[in-house]
């Protein structure tokens, strides 16, 4: 069996109190690439850039609050002894699920207030999120977080990282997740050229990625029922939305 020994490059540069980690680099790249893609998508679909600029601060705050709240719920036991540390957001403890929920709830509210097409913006946000997630998952690979269970498969990897308790080869679940996000993103971009109904591509992207994430979570070294339940609910809701949007022309009588 091929056993890939992987030396982690978690820290790229350190000088005094300043530390530059590989995950930080991939996080910044994810934000920049996501912003670039979103601007291009908005321009291509002739959507209102003003809707983004006028509400950008609200979206950032919603993502931070939602992501932190869900992370604290999932890891509450780690903060029980020091409640003040719950406010230390610089530890980058955020949940992608919390960011997802907060962003889409706020999007629904603001789209109704500003008379924007919620489904069109759902397409844009879902595709942007998938592209960004692909890079973030690669960052988790170097960070050693979200590691997998031991495996006998030929692509199992051994990591030199104190965060990972296994010395035997494990599933590189971070790379599984990155590949899933990238494949679903490209499939949905291909599909977007074949439909004119808004909401179809976004619903499909969320549904497919959630199903992939649900399956990958069974291979995680620290599987979470909380995560499984949420991804299952999201996949089910996205399927309902997908059916609705694919029949929207008939329903609305257009």
C-alpha positions as CSV (number, residue, x, y, z in Angstrom):
1,X,0.0,0.0,0.0
2,X,1.3,3.5,-0.9
3,X,1.6,5.6,2.3
4,X,2.1,9.3,1.6
5,X,4.1,10.9,4.4
6,X,3.1,14.6,4.5
7,X,5.1,17.2,6.4
8,X,2.8,20.1,7.2
9,X,3.6,23.6,6.4
10,X,1.2,25.1,8.9
11,X,3.4,28.2,9.6
12,X,4.9,30.0,6.6
13,X,6.6,32.9,8.4
14,X,7.0,33.9,12.0
15,X,8.6,37.0,13.5
16,X,8.1,37.8,17.1
17,X,4.3,37.8,17.8
18,X,3.5,37.9,14.1
19,X,2.7,34.5,12.6
20,X,1.7,33.9,9.0
21,X,0.0,30.5,8.5
22,X,-0.8,28.7,5.3
23,X,-4.5,28.6,6.3
24,X,-4.5,32.5,6.6
25,X,-3.0,32.7,3.1
26,X,-5.6,30.4,1.6
27,X,-8.4,32.2,3.5
28,X,-7.3,35.5,2.0
29,X,-7.1,33.9,-1.5
30,X,-10.6,32.5,-1.0
31,X,-12.0,35.9,-0.2
32,X,-10.2,37.6,-3.1
33,X,-11.2,34.9,-5.6
34,X,-14.7,34.9,-4.3
35,X,-15.0,38.6,-4.6
36,X,-13.6,38.6,-8.1
37,X,-15.9,35.9,-9.3
38,X,-19.0,37.6,-7.7
39,X,-18.2,40.8,-9.5
40,X,-17.8,39.0,-12.8
41,X,-21.0,37.0,-12.2
42,X,-23.0,40.2,-11.3
43,X,-21.8,42.0,-14.4
44,X,-22.5,39.0,-16.7
45,X,-26.1,38.6,-15.3
46,X,-26.6,42.4,-15.3
47,X,-27.5,42.5,-11.6
48,X,-27.3,45.5,-9.4
49,X,-23.8,46.1,-8.0
50,X,-25.3,48.8,-5.7
51,X,-27.2,46.1,-3.8
52,X,-23.9,44.6,-2.8
53,X,-22.1,47.8,-2.0
54,X,-25.0,49.2,0.0
55,X,-25.3,46.1,2.1
56,X,-21.8,44.8,2.3
57,X,-21.3,45.7,5.9
58,X,-24.5,43.9,6.9
59,X,-23.4,40.8,5.1
60,X,-20.0,40.8,6.8
61,X,-21.5,41.3,10.2
62,X,-24.1,38.5,9.6
63,X,-21.4,36.1,8.4
64,X,-19.2,36.8,11.5
65,X,-22.1,36.6,14.0
66,X,-23.7,33.5,12.4
67,X,-20.4,31.7,11.9
68,X,-19.2,32.4,15.4
69,X,-22.5,31.4,17.0
70,X,-22.7,28.1,15.3
71,X,-19.1,27.3,16.0
72,X,-19.7,28.0,19.7
73,X,-22.7,25.8,19.8
74,X,-20.8,22.9,18.2
75,X,-17.7,23.4,20.4
76,X,-19.4,24.7,23.6
77,X,-17.5,22.3,25.9
78,X,-14.2,23.8,24.8
79,X,-15.3,27.3,26.0
80,X,-17.1,26.2,29.2
81,X,-14.2,27.0,31.5
82,X,-13.5,30.4,29.9
83,X,-16.6,32.2,28.7
84,X,-14.6,35.3,27.8
85,X,-12.7,33.4,25.1
86,X,-15.9,33.1,23.2
87,X,-15.3,36.7,22.1
88,X,-11.8,36.0,20.8
89,X,-12.8,35.9,17.1
90,X,-9.2,36.1,16.0
91,X,-8.8,32.4,16.7
92,X,-10.8,32.0,13.4
93,X,-13.3,29.7,15.0
94,X,-16.2,30.1,12.6
95,X,-18.7,27.6,11.2
96,X,-19.4,27.5,7.5
97,X,-22.9,26.3,8.4
98,X,-23.5,29.4,10.5
99,X,-22.2,31.7,7.8
100,X,-24.5,30.0,5.3
101,X,-27.6,30.3,7.4
102,X,-26.9,34.0,8.4
103,X,-26.0,35.0,4.9
104,X,-29.1,33.5,3.2
105,X,-31.5,34.7,5.9
106,X,-30.2,38.3,5.6
107,X,-30.2,38.0,1.8
108,X,-33.9,37.1,1.8
109,X,-34.7,40.0,4.1
110,X,-32.7,42.6,2.1
111,X,-33.8,41.3,-1.3
112,X,-37.4,41.8,-0.3
113,X,-36.7,45.2,1.1
114,X,-34.8,46.4,-2.0
115,X,-37.1,44.6,-4.5
116,X,-34.3,42.4,-5.8
117,X,-34.6,38.9,-7.2
118,X,-33.7,36.7,-4.2
119,X,-33.2,33.6,-6.4
120,X,-30.8,35.4,-8.7
121,X,-28.7,36.5,-5.7
122,X,-29.0,33.0,-4.3
123,X,-27.3,31.7,-7.4
124,X,-24.5,34.3,-7.1
125,X,-23.9,33.7,-3.4
126,X,-24.0,29.9,-3.7
127,X,-21.5,29.7,-6.6
128,X,-19.2,32.2,-4.9
129,X,-19.3,30.3,-1.7
130,X,-18.4,27.0,-3.4
131,X,-15.4,28.5,-5.2
132,X,-14.2,30.0,-1.9
133,X,-14.8,26.8,0.0
134,X,-12.5,24.9,-2.4
135,X,-9.5,27.0,-1.3
136,X,-10.5,27.1,2.4
137,X,-10.6,23.3,2.5
138,X,-7.1,23.2,1.0
139,X,-6.1,25.6,3.8
140,X,-7.6,23.2,6.4
141,X,-5.4,20.4,4.8
142,X,-2.2,22.4,5.7
143,X,-3.7,23.5,9.0
144,X,-4.4,19.9,10.1
145,X,-8.0,20.5,11.0
146,X,-11.0,18.5,9.9
147,X,-8.7,15.4,9.5
148,X,-10.0,12.0,8.5
149,X,-10.2,8.5,10.0
150,X,-7.5,5.9,9.5
151,X,-7.7,4.1,6.2
152,X,-6.0,1.3,4.3
153,X,-6.7,2.9,0.9
154,X,-3.7,3.6,-1.2
155,X,-4.1,7.4,-1.0
156,X,-4.1,7.4,2.8
157,X,-1.7,10.1,4.3
158,X,0.3,10.2,7.4
159,X,0.6,13.7,8.9
160,X,3.2,15.3,11.2
161,X,0.9,17.5,13.1
162,X,0.1,17.6,16.9
163,X,-3.6,18.3,16.1
164,X,-4.0,14.9,14.5
165,X,-4.0,12.0,17.0
166,X,-3.4,9.3,14.4
167,X,0.1,8.0,13.4
168,X,-1.4,5.6,10.8
169,X,-2.5,6.8,7.3
170,X,-5.8,8.7,7.4
171,X,-8.3,9.9,4.8
172,X,-7.3,13.4,3.5
173,X,-10.9,14.6,4.0
174,X,-9.9,18.2,3.5
175,X,-8.9,17.4,-0.1
176,X,-12.1,15.3,-0.6
177,X,-14.1,18.4,0.4
178,X,-12.0,20.7,-1.8
179,X,-12.5,18.4,-4.8
180,X,-16.2,18.1,-4.1
181,X,-16.6,21.9,-4.0
182,X,-14.6,22.4,-7.2
183,X,-16.5,19.7,-9.1
184,X,-19.9,20.9,-8.0
185,X,-18.9,24.5,-8.8
186,X,-17.9,23.6,-12.4
187,X,-20.9,21.4,-12.9
188,X,-23.2,24.2,-11.8
189,X,-21.4,26.7,-14.0
190,X,-21.9,24.4,-16.9
191,X,-25.6,24.0,-16.0
192,X,-26.1,27.8,-15.6
193,X,-25.5,28.2,-19.4
194,X,-28.5,25.9,-20.0
195,X,-31.2,27.5,-17.9
196,X,-32.7,31.0,-17.8
197,X,-34.6,30.5,-14.5
198,X,-33.1,32.1,-11.5
199,X,-32.6,29.9,-8.4
200,X,-32.1,26.6,-10.2
201,X,-28.3,26.7,-10.2
202,X,-28.0,28.0,-6.7
203,X,-30.4,25.4,-5.3
204,X,-28.6,22.6,-7.2
205,X,-25.2,23.8,-6.0
206,X,-26.3,23.8,-2.3
207,X,-28.0,20.5,-2.6
208,X,-25.1,18.7,-4.3
209,X,-22.4,20.1,-2.1
210,X,-24.4,19.4,1.1
211,X,-24.9,15.7,0.0
212,X,-21.1,15.5,-0.6
213,X,-20.3,17.1,2.7
214,X,-22.7,14.8,4.5
215,X,-21.0,11.7,3.0
216,X,-17.5,13.0,3.7
217,X,-18.4,13.7,7.4
218,X,-18.6,10.0,7.9
219,X,-14.9,9.8,7.1
220,X,-13.9,12.6,9.5
221,X,-11.7,11.7,12.5
222,X,-14.1,13.6,14.8
223,X,-17.5,13.1,13.1
224,X,-20.3,15.4,14.3
225,X,-24.0,14.6,14.5
226,X,-24.6,18.3,14.6
227,X,-22.9,18.8,11.2
228,X,-24.6,15.7,9.7
229,X,-28.1,16.9,10.7
230,X,-27.5,20.4,9.4
231,X,-26.2,19.2,6.0
232,X,-29.1,16.8,5.7
233,X,-31.6,19.5,6.4
234,X,-29.9,21.9,4.0
235,X,-29.8,19.3,1.3
236,X,-33.5,18.5,1.8
237,X,-34.5,22.2,1.7
238,X,-32.3,22.8,-1.4
239,X,-34.0,19.9,-3.2
240,X,-37.4,21.5,-2.5
241,X,-36.1,24.9,-3.7
242,X,-34.7,23.2,-6.8
243,X,-38.0,21.6,-7.7
244,X,-39.7,25.0,-7.1
245,X,-37.3,27.0,-9.3
246,X,-37.3,24.5,-12.1
247,X,-41.1,24.8,-12.3
248,X,-41.1,28.5,-11.6
249,X,-42.2,29.4,-15.1
250,X,-45.2,27.1,-14.9
251,X,-46.1,28.2,-11.3
252,X,-45.9,31.9,-12.0
253,X,-47.7,31.5,-15.3
254,X,-45.0,33.2,-17.3
